[in-house]
Amino acid sequence: MAGTKQQTKEKEMTVTVEEIKNYQNILLDENGKEEQLVEQRKRLTDAIYFQIDSGFAPDDDHIAEVTAGLNKDIQLRDFVLGLPSERPIAAVNAYLACFMDTVPGEFIAPVASILAANLYSIEDTSAKDVLSQAIENNPSYSLAQLLNRVFNSGWPAGAFKAMTEELHPKVKAGMGI
């Protein structure tokens, strides 16, 4: 990812636990009122699209809010998991790498799991190392456990990629976006 606009400056854990928890208190989970939840998801997905398309590193406020959303709303997480079917995977991975460098460990499992899945789908050997960060920080995180089984089974990367591409439109429809 060297040489991309995403790497404008080195970041170190600049998003605090308190900032993420503040967003978690504000954001709705899957059990929120349908109309408000759809509006929230639309706002967050639009912000994610904009950020990826811009090619610039997201600011800490964006990272804190999206991190809270990924930890609170499984459908938002699954939406981001399917983004490489709509956007260049290198741009999605550069975006997620910004989170890896700034989010406290207790909130990193969704981001690390998504990034690991993306890396696996392009047969990047660092996928297992990234996944280990999710497992280390949240051993019971279901997506990380599932991906660990996928990686260890030797499931072909192409089949995994095809599955996420097939599911992405269904996830978006389920989110109302």
For each residue, the residues with C-beta under 8 A, 3 or more apart:
1: 4 6 7 90 93 94 97
2: 7
3: 7
4: 1 7 55 90 94
5: 8 54 55 56 57
6: 1 55 56 57 94 95 97 98
7: 1 2 3 4 57 94
8: 5 56 57
9: 57
10: 101
11: 14 57 98 101 102
12: 101 102
13: 101 102 103 104
14: 11 60 102
15: 19 20 60 63 64 67 102 103 104
16: 19 20 64 104
17: 20 21 104 106 107
18: 21 22
19: 15 16 22 23 60 61 64
20: 15 16 17 23 24 64 67 68 71 103 104 107
21: 17 18 24 25 68
22: 18 19 25 26 64 68
23: 19 20 26 27 64 65 67 68 69
24: 20 21 27 68 71 72
25: 21 22
26: 22 23 68
27: 23 24 40 65 68 69 72 73
28: 31 32 33 36 37 40 72 73
29: 32 72 73
30: 37 73 74 75
31: 28
32: 28 29 36 37 40
33: 28 36 37
34: 37 38 176
35: 38 39
36: 28 32 33 39 40
37: 28 30 32 33 34 40 41 176
38: 34 35 41 42 175 176 177
39: 35 36 42 43
40: 27 28 32 36 37 43 44 69
41: 37 38 44 45 73 75 76 79 175 176 177
42: 38 39 45 46 176 177
43: 39 40 46 47
44: 40 41 47 48 65 66 69 76
45: 41 42 48 49 76 79 175 177
46: 42 43 49 50
47: 43 44 50 51 62 65 66
48: 44 45 51 52 66 79 80 83 95
49: 45 46 52 53 87
50: 46 47 53 54
51: 47 48 54 56 58 62 95
52: 48 49 55 83 87 91 92 95
53: 49 50 87 91
54: 5 50 51
55: 4 5 6 52 91 94
56: 5 6 8 51
57: 5 6 7 8 9 11 98
58: 51 62 63 66 95 98 99
59: 62 63
60: 14 15 19 63 64 102
61: 19 64 65
62: 47 51 58 59 65 66
63: 15 58 59 60 66 67 98 99 102 103
64: 15 16 19 20 22 23 60 61 67 68
65: 23 27 44 47 61 62 68 69
66: 44 47 48 58 62 63 69 70 99
67: 15 20 23 63 64 70 71 99 103 107 110 111
68: 20 21 22 23 24 26 27 64 65 71 72 107
69: 23 27 40 44 65 66 72 73 76
70: 66 67 73 76 77 80 110 111 114
71: 20 24 67 68 107 109 110
72: 24 27 28 29 68 69 76
73: 27 28 29 30 41 69 70 76 77
74: 30 77 78
75: 30 41 78 79 171 174 175
76: 41 44 45 69 70 72 73 79 80 175
77: 70 73 74 80 81 110 114 143
78: 74 75 81 82 167 171
79: 41 45 48 75 76 82 83 168 171 172 175 177
80: 48 70 76 77 83 92 96 110 114
81: 77 78 114 117 143 164 168 171
82: 78 79 85 86 164 165 167 168 171 172
83: 48 52 79 80 86 87 92 168
84: 87 88 89 92 118 121 161 164 165
85: 82 164 165 168
86: 82 83 168
87: 49 52 53 83 84 91 92
88: 84 91 92
89: 84 92 93 118 121 122
90: 1 4 93 94
91: 52 53 55 87 88 94 95
92: 52 80 83 84 87 88 89 95 96 118
93: 1 89 90 96 97 115 118 119
94: 1 4 6 7 55 90 91 97 98
95: 6 48 51 52 58 91 92 98 99
96: 80 92 93 99 100 111 114 115 118
97: 1 6 93 94 100 101 115
98: 6 11 57 58 63 94 95 101 102
99: 58 63 66 67 95 96 102 103 108 111
100: 96 97 103 108 111 112 115 130 133
101: 10 11 12 13 97 98
102: 11 12 13 14 15 60 63 98 99
103: 13 15 20 63 67 99 100 107 108 111
104: 13 15 16 17 20 107 108
105: 108 133 136 137
106: 17 137 138
107: 17 20 67 68 71 103 104 110 111
108: 99 100 103 104 105 111 112 133 134 137 138
109: 71 112 113 134 135 137 138 141 143 144
110: 67 70 71 77 80 107 113 114 134 141 143
111: 67 70 96 99 100 103 107 108 114 115
112: 100 108 109 115 116 130 131 133 134 137 144
113: 109 110 116 117 131 134 141 143 144 147
114: 70 77 80 81 96 110 111 117 118 143
115: 93 96 97 100 111 112 118 119 130
116: 112 113 119 120 127 128 130 131 134 144 147 151
117: 81 113 114 120 121 127 143 147 160 164
118: 84 89 92 93 96 114 115 121 122
119: 93 115 116 122 124 126 127 130
120: 116 117 123 124 127 147 150 151 157 160
121: 84 89 117 118 157 160 161 164
122: 89 118 119 157 161
123: 120 157
124: 119 120 127
125: 128
126: 119 129 130
127: 116 117 119 120 124 130 131 151
128: 116 125 131 132 151
129: 126 132 133
130: 100 112 115 116 119 126 127 133 134
131: 112 113 116 127 128 134 135 144 147 148 151
132: 128 129 135 136
133: 100 105 108 112 129 130 136 137
134: 108 109 110 112 113 116 130 131 137 138 141 143 144 147
135: 109 131 132 138 139 141 144 145 148
136: 105 132 133 139
137: 105 106 108 109 112 133 134
138: 106 108 109 134 135 141 144
139: 135 136
140: 145
141: 109 110 113 134 135 138 144 145
142: 145 146
143: 77 81 109 110 113 114 117 134 146 147
144: 109 112 113 116 131 134 135 138 141 147 148
145: 135 140 141 142 148 149
146: 142 143 149 150
147: 113 116 117 120 131 134 143 144 150 151
148: 131 135 144 145 151 152
149: 145 146 152 153
150: 120 146 147 153 155 160
151: 116 120 127 128 131 147 148 155
152: 148 149
153: 149 150
154:
155: 150 151 159 160
156: 159 160
157: 120 121 122 123 160 161
158: 161 162
159: 155 156 162 163
160: 117 120 121 150 155 156 157 163 164
161: 84 121 122 157 158 164 165
162: 158 159 165 166
163: 159 160 166 167
164: 81 82 84 85 117 121 160 161 167 168
165: 82 84 85 161 162 168
166: 162 163 169 170
167: 78 82 163 164 170 171
168: 79 81 82 83 85 86 164 165 171 172
169: 166 172 173
170: 166 167 173 174
171: 75 78 79 81 82 167 168 174 175
172: 79 82 168 169 175 177
173: 169 170 176
174: 75 170 171
175: 38 41 45 75 76 79 171 172
176: 34 37 38 41 42 173
177: 38 41 42 45 79 172
